[in-house]
Amino acid sequence: MSKVLDSFLHENLEDLKKKGLYNVIDPIQGANGPVIKINGKELINLSSNNYLGLATDERLKEVAKEAIDTYGVGAGAVRTINGTLDLHLKLEEKLAEFKHTEAAISYQSGFNCNMAAISAVMDKNDAILSDELNHASIIDGCRLSKAKIIRVNHSDMDDLRKKAKEATESGLYNKVMVITDGVFSMDGDIAKLPEIVQIAEEFDLITYVDDAHGSGVLGKGAGTVKHFGLSDKVDFQIGTLSKAIGVVGGYVAGKKELIDWLKVRSRPFLFSTAVTPADVTAATKAIEILMNSTELHDKLWDNANYFKQQLKERGFDIGHSETPITPVIVGEEVKTQEFSKRLIEEGVYAKSIVFPTVPQGTGRVRNMPTAAHTKEMLDQAVAIYEKVGKEMNII
Ligand SMILES: *Cc1c(COP(=O)(O)O)cnc(C)c1O
């Protein structure tokens, strides 16, 4: 190994470990369901994004198996050569219907959507107004476009209006975009879309909402944009098929011409192989299930409301989440990691999230109750929280 690389890696890894910022990954032995097995031990799982329990749904598993029998395991090529199967088009039609838009395009992941869509439209002569808490893939997608990135204070509409005015009146940029998460994943708060859309209309901004944590959860399942009744007012609606939908992949929904443009200009669509037949089919089935029934959505919210109430009653600081995302805020990094470790030892898998994913001093253990949890599982988790919380003087 190169000596420079060797010392770079060694020094930086040691540094992270010393600061308690080195993340150790524990593999799951089996499915990522409401209860998981790690190191041979069963744990109540509160760390997945599998909001509706669809990752292990029998209906999805069945159609995925059928798709493998008929289509094989791989799509064989990128979408624009001959990797587009009729299955991909069926998924995209369903997604457009689900999102109440003219059209949709699917990608290999939500992360890839942001790599694809932003730079297909924005370039160095443009500017992007980006909420400071936007997801890493939005930040990277913005950087890739080479547009001027203007950071906006989190959900601060006065700051957004001021910066939108400055950017549009400066005459420096051809196009200006406002970009935001629909639901912010670390605190569970919802973007102020009605105000954002109003400001966008006032200054003719392009609107871009990445609703990875909102789809399947808000708007009776259709997402944050639908939740606010703004389906025809947001230019780009990004979603993932990897969280509430339970499979893998991502999509952009919007006007037909936007989707036509992305099909000829977005690089992950042109240069990376299409999603597998099994995944596309399972995702399509999941969307159909969500469009036909709110049963899973309702169960998710019942469980989330119950779990939050229980933690709050016991004195935990659960922040100001407006969604099922339930942070338990501890503060100091090493203590947060110790808290998570003790929860795991006692039987609850709730992962710590610390700097740099969240600001320094706001370490938290993040919980994602799902539709697949039973009341007994949640009660058991709360009892463990109470025990460890008292032991560590957190409550
Ligand atoms: C999780 C997430 C993504 C990435 O989605 P994947 O399908 O897992 O790649 C993108 N954007 C936001 C806002 C997310 O929360």
Ligand as a Chemical Component Dictionary entry (heavy atoms), coordinates in Angstrom:
data_LIG
# 
_chem_comp.id                   LIG 
_chem_comp.type                 NON-POLYMER 
_chem_comp.pdbx_formal_charge   0 
_chem_comp.three_letter_code    LIG 
# 
loop_
_chem_comp_atom.comp_id 
_chem_comp_atom.atom_id 
_chem_comp_atom.alt_atom_id 
_chem_comp_atom.type_symbol 
_chem_comp_atom.charge 
_chem_comp_atom.model_Cartn_x 
_chem_comp_atom.model_Cartn_y 
_chem_comp_atom.model_Cartn_z 
_chem_comp_atom.pdbx_ordinal 
LIG C1 C1 C 0 -32.795 7.954  2.383  1  
LIG C2 C2 C 0 -32.807 9.151  1.552  2  
LIG C3 C3 C 0 -32.323 9.103  0.249  3  
LIG C4 C4 C 0 -31.668 7.880  -0.316 4  
LIG O1 O1 O 0 -32.612 6.938  -0.744 5  
LIG P1 P1 P 0 -32.109 5.481  -1.139 6  
LIG O2 O2 O 0 -33.207 4.921  -1.942 7  
LIG O3 O3 O 0 -31.863 4.752  0.132  8  
LIG O4 O4 O 0 -30.858 5.669  -1.927 9  
LIG C5 C5 C 0 -32.421 10.236 -0.526 10 
LIG N1 N1 N 0 -32.968 11.377 -0.044 11 
LIG C6 C6 C 0 -33.438 11.459 1.212  12 
LIG C7 C7 C 0 -34.051 12.728 1.679  13 
LIG C8 C8 C 0 -33.370 10.351 2.055  14 
LIG O5 O5 O 0 -33.838 10.423 3.298  15 
# 
loop_
_chem_comp_bond.comp_id 
_chem_comp_bond.atom_id_1 
_chem_comp_bond.atom_id_2 
_chem_comp_bond.value_order 
_chem_comp_bond.pdbx_ordinal 
LIG C1 C2 SING 1  
LIG C2 C3 SING 2  
LIG C2 C8 DOUB 3  
LIG C3 C4 SING 4  
LIG C3 C5 DOUB 5  
LIG C4 O1 SING 6  
LIG O1 P1 SING 7  
LIG P1 O2 DOUB 8  
LIG P1 O3 SING 9  
LIG P1 O4 SING 10 
LIG C5 N1 SING 11 
LIG N1 C6 DOUB 12 
LIG C6 C7 SING 13 
LIG C6 C8 SING 14 
LIG C8 O5 SING 15 
# 
